[in-house]
């Protein structure tokens, strides 16, 4: 199959690959497909270098020649041409598994990363051979375009698998428009970039792309990440390898709260989309990260926020997605939010359009916090993006942030930061002083500061979500009440009454 253009190729390949899925669940099938795309990529990169060495009269089997250019060495039985030759055999699943094992043996950074379950009985071997044929395309004589296309296909498939998996997809995929927005807001040109819940690595890929688009080098940024889910951690490792990005994601998956893999890291830029309203997490009440207050065990939102702030360098900036409830929650969460505002860390609050995320309908926002606010220390920019979503061409039930929308939003923010022709715009953006935030009891809900016609206030939640939150809060209050009751009874038992 020869492809002359990128136009519509992702859509075509997805439709064909999805047709071959059979009865496999998307959560299983994604590893089958993405593993093959990765194998095709490393094999093509190897083959290009192999051909150059042959032309120059050098030894094409010399591993050092590939290591010197950060190219994975691919053994003969793992090369794509070998898989194509054997694609119609009933043993093709075993052949692919062995190919993955051999690649891991030759490349230390891939050990334990690649999928090796292609021989399982439920995977139709005829369809597996057809998948190999599907990805055996060529770009008509355009150097390096095939590798670029494979990287794009990998991203596109991640997004579509996210859509197919719905609510279960959030652990590995954040919509590209949201990622682009955060990257364009904080502009990670040079320095350490960190994501404490990195999913499949989309924040890092977009950061590297941002640097290259602005005439920089992607090795100007140094990547640090952590991921809780093992299969997702592997997706991230493959995603970075596809883009030639060298990152430290730890030796394996790990819980950010219970086992911080980057304890001493101070990052210049932090990008994150933590799981919303997570409970039953590893909460150590004595943790040094809880500078602004101990977060409640029933909700990890402010645990994530404080963890992120704790990782910022003295001039660091972070952009992260949060549930809108963080803007108005009271109790312990409200006290933590107050302390963060008083510290002068909150730079910008943006309420996102509805239905951007495949995995949740909970209203969401983006926080930008900075330790380098300087003259903006007593001001916060509020932005209402609720009407800036466009209908997604890939899914009728969700919206997306287009590149044009991202540019308008990020330009507005940067103009405000440097006081360059910025002005408040009705219904869209407004500069607010800390004094006004204090007057509103430290609530950061955008609707409190920007007049929004025909828009429900951002802190109003989906009914079922609200009921769940209230139930969790009541359980916490009941427990506290019971503890106080026990203490009062204990005190009263020690009191001697004067019966006279």
N, C-alpha and C positions, 0 to 999 in steps of 0.2 A: 504494500500500500504506500503510495507516494503522495505527500501533502505539500502543496506549494504555498499555503497561507495559513496564518493562525485563525482566520475568521471562522467562527462557529465550530472550531475543532473540538473544544472542550465539551460542548453540548452533544456533538456527534458521538464522541468516544464514551461519554457518560451513558447515553441512550443505549449504545451497543453493549457496554459492559453490564449495565443494569439488566438487560435482556438475558444475559448469560448467568444471572445470579441464581436462578432456580428457586429452591425453597430455603436458601440460606438467609438468616436474619442479617440486616444491614450491619449490626455490630460485629458479626463474624466476618462477613464478606469484605468489609473495608480493609481488614488486614491482608486478605488474599490479594486484593487489587493493588493496594498501596505498596505491598511488598514487591509485587511484580514491577510496578513503575520504578521503584527504587533500584531493583536489580537491572532493569533496562538502562537506567541513568548511569550507574557506576560502570556497567559494561561498555556503554557507548563512550564514556569519558576515557576509559582505559584503552579502547580500540583506537581512538583518535591519536593518543600518545604512542601507541604501539606502531601505528602506520608511519608516524614521523620518525621513530627510531629506525624502522626498516629502511626508509628513504635515505636516512643519514648514514646507513651502514653500521648502526650501533646494535647492541644486543637487546632485542625487544622483550626478553624474559628477565632482564635485570631489574629486580624490585626497587633498588635505590633510585633508578631513573624516575619512577613514579612517585616515590615518597618525597623526592626533592621538589616536586610540583604539586604536592598535596592531592595526589590522585590515588584512589584506592587500587591496590593490585588485585586483579581478578584472575584466578586460576583458569586453566583451559576448560575444565568441566563446569565452570560457573558462568562462562561467557554466553551472551545472549544468542549468538549464532549456534552454539551447542544446544541450547534449549529449543530453538526453532527446529533444528534437525530432528529433535526427539519429541516434538509437541504432540504427535499423533499416537505415541506409544501409551499403553495402559499404565505404564510405570512412571509417567511424567511427574506425578506428585512426589514420588520418592526422589527423582532426579532433581527437582527444584529444592527440596529439603536439603539434599546433599550439597547443592550449589551454595545455599545459604551458609551451611556449616563451614564449607571450605573458605568462603569469603571472610567469615569471622576469624578463622584460623590465621589468615594472612594479614588481618588488619585489627590491631588491638582495640582501637576506638569503637569498633562495631561488635565486640564480644558481648553476647547475650542480648543483642538488640534486634536482630532480624527475625521475622516470623518463620517458623519451621514446622508447620502443620498442614502442608499441602497434600500429604499422603492420606489424610483422614478419610474414612469411607464415605461420609456424607457430601464430600466435595466431588462433583461429577467431573471425571478426568477428561471426557470429551470436551466439556465446556471450558475446562482449564486450558486445554490445548488451543481452543478458539480464542481465549483471552490472550495467550501468547501471540497468536497471529494478529490480534487486534492492535496490540502495542508494538508490532514490528513495522513501524512506519519510518519513512525517510522524508526529510525536508529537501526539496530540490536544489542540491548543491550549495546551500547557504550555511557556511561554517558556524558552528556553535548554536544554531537556532534550534536544533533538535533537543539539546540539553536545556535550553531556555524554556522550550515548550513543555518538556517533561516536568520541570519545576512548576510551571503554571498549571499543568494538568493535576499534579499532586495537590496543590492548593484548592483547585476547583473541586476535585473529588472530596477533599476534606469537608468543604462547605456543603456539598450535596449529601454526604453521609451524615453531616450534622442535621440537615433538614429531614432526612429519612428517619433518623433515630429520635427526633423530637426532643422530649424532655430529658432524655438520657445523654444528649450530645454535649451538654455544657462543659463537661470536664475536659473536652479536647478541642473545642472550636469556638472562637469568638468571631462574629461577622466581620468581614474585611473592612467595611465602612467605619465601624466603631474603632477598629485597630488603627486605621489610617488617621482618623480624627485625633486620637490620643497622641500618636507619633508626631503628627504635624503641629500639635499644640506645644509639646515640650521639646521638640527638635533635638533628638539625640545625635549631634554631629560627632562628638568625640568624648570618650570616657567609658565608664563602667555602666552597663545597662543590666537591670535585674528584674526578674519576674518571679515572685514567690509561689506562684501556682500556674506554671507556664503552659499547661495543656500541650498542644502539639507544636508549640513554638512560634505561633503566628506573630506575636509581638516582636520577636527577634528578627524574623524574616523581613517584616515591614520596616524595622529600624535600619537594617542593612541596606534595603532598597532606597530608603530615604537618603541615607548618606551618599550612595552612588548617584542618585538623581541630582544631588547638589554638588557634584564634581568632587566628592570626597572618596576615600577608600574605606571599604567595609571593615578592614582590619584596624581602622581608627577607633572602633568601638569594641569593648570586651564584654562578652556575654556571660551572665551568671543566671542560673535558673534552678527551680526545684519543682517536682511534680509528684503528687501523692499516688496516682494510679499507675501501676507498672506498664500496662499496655500503652497508655497515653505517653508515658515517658519514652518508650521506644519509638512512637510516632514522631515525637519531638526530635530525638536523636537523628532519625532518618531525614526529617524535614530540614534540619540544619546542614546535614551532609549533602543533601541535594543542592543546597545553595552555596556550598563551600564555606560555611560559617563555622568557625572554631569556637565552641562554647563549653563552659563548665556547668553541666547539669547534674553533677554528682555521679557517683559510681552506680547508683540505682535510684529507684523511686523512694520517697521518704515523706513523712508527715512534717510540714513546715513548723507546726507548733511544738510537737514532741521531739523533733530531731532536725533542728535548723542546720542545714549543710553548709551555710556560709555565715557562721557566727560573727566573724570579724569584718565582714564586708560593709563598706560604706559606698553606696552607689551614687553616681551622678544623675542617673535617670532610672526611674522605676515605672514600669507599665504592668498593669495587672487587671484581671477580671475574676476576683475571688467568687466562690460559690455563695449565693445569697442566703442569708438567714440560717446559716449552718448551725446545728446544735450537736450536743454530745461530742464536742471536740476535746482535744487534750489541753485542758485548762489548768495551768499551774498558777495559783493565786499569788505566788511570790516571784513570778517572772519579772526580770528587770525591764522587759519590753513594755510593761503596763505603767508607763511614766505618768499617764494622765488619768489613771483609774483602772481598777480591775474590771474587765468586761464580764457581762453575765454569762453563766454557763449555758443558758438557753438560746444564745444568739452570738455568733462569732464575728458579726460585722465589724464591731469596734476592736476586736482582737486583730483582725486583718489590717485595719486602718493604723493601729498603733505599731504593729509589726513593720508595716511599710515605712512609717515615719522614723522608726528606730534604725532603719537601714540607709537613710539619706545621709550623704556627705554634707559638710557645712554649706555648700552651695547647691545642693541637690534639689531636684524637682521630680514629683511623682504625679502620674495621671492614672486613675483607677476607677473601674465601674463599681457602683454600689446600688443596692435597693433604695428606692426613694424614702423608705422608712428611716434611714440613717439621718435624714435631714430634719426630722421632727420628733424622733423617739425621745421619751422622757425617762425618768428614773436614772439608773446607773449610766445608761447610754447617753442621756442628755447631759449628765455631768461631765462625761468624757468629751463630748462634742464642745461644751462650754470651755473646757480647759484648752482644747486645741485651737479654738477661735481666739481665746485670750492670748495664746502664745504667738498669734499673728501668722500662723502657718497656712491658713486657707486662702488660696489665691483666686480660684474660680469654681463656680458650681454651675453645671449644665444639666438641665433636664432633657433626657433623650426622647425621641419620638417613640410612640408605642409600637409593639410587635416587631421589634428589631431582632429579638433573640428567639432561636428555635426552641430553646429548652425551658423557657418560662414566660409567663404573661405578667409577672410582677413589674410594675413601673420602675424604671431605672434612671440613674443619673451618673454623671462623671464628676468626680472630685479632682481638682488640681491643688496640690499642696506644695509649698516651696519654702526652703530655708534661705532663699536669696531674694526676698521681696523688696528690700531697700525702701524706696520712697512709697511703695504700695502697701507697707506693713499695716496701715490702718484702713485699708480698702479691700473690697472683694467684688469681683465682677460676676454678676448673675446673668445666665443666658438661657432663654427658653427655646428649645429646639423641637418642641412637640409637633410643629406643623412643617418641619423640614424633611420628613421622610418621604421617599418616593416609592411607588409600587415596585416590588422586586420582580424582575422578569422570570426568576427561577421558582418563585413560589407566590401564589395568590394570597396566602394568609399572613405574609410578613412584609415589612417595609425595609428599605435600605437607605443608607446615607450615600449619596452620589459623590463623585470627586468634586463637582461644582459646589455642592453644599459644604463639603469639608473645607474647601478653600475660603468660602465666605466666613465660616465660623472661625477658622484659625487666623485669618487675616484680621478679623475684628478683635480677637484676643491679643494678637501681637501689636496692633495699633494701640490698644489700651495700655499694654505693658510699657511702651516707650512714649506714650502720650503723643501719638502721631495722628492728628486729625480724628481722634476717637470722639464719638458722641453717642449718648444713649439713644436707643431706637425703641419706640413704643411697641410693646409686645414681644421684643426680641432680646434686648440687652440693656443692662443698667448697672452703673457703678454705685456701690453701696458702702457707707462707712461702717466701721465696727460699732460706733455708737448706735446706729439705727438697728443693727443686729442685736445689740444688747437690749434695746427697747422692746424688741420682739422676742425676748426671752431666749435668745440664741438659736431660734428656729431658722433653718437655712432653706426651707421650702421656697422654691423660685416664685410661686404664686403670691407670696407675701411681699415681694419686692417689685415684681413686674406685672402690670395689668395685662391679663390674658382673656380676651373675649372668647366666649363659648368653649372654654377649656376647663375641665374639672381640675381642681387643685391636685398637684403632684403627689401629696401625701395620702390621697385617697387610694385605698388598695382594693384589689379584687376581693369580693366578699369572702370567699373561702379562705384566701390568704389571711385576711384580717381576722377571721374567726380563729384560725390556727394561732396567729400571733397573740391574740387576746387570751386564748386558752393557756398558752405557754406562760404569759405574764401572770395570770391568775394562779397557776400552779406554783410559781415562784413566790408570790405573795402569801399564799396559803401556808407554804413551808416556813416562810419567815414568821408568820403569825403563830404557827405551832411552836416554833422555837422560843418566841417571846413568851408565849403562854407558859411553857415549861419553866422558863427562868423566873417569871413572876411567882408561880406556885412555890418554887424552891425558896424564894426570898420570904414569902409569907409563912412558910413552914418554920422559918427561923425566928419569927416575930412572936414574942410572948405578949399575950393580951392581958390588960388589967381588968379583971372581972368586977372590981369594986367601982 
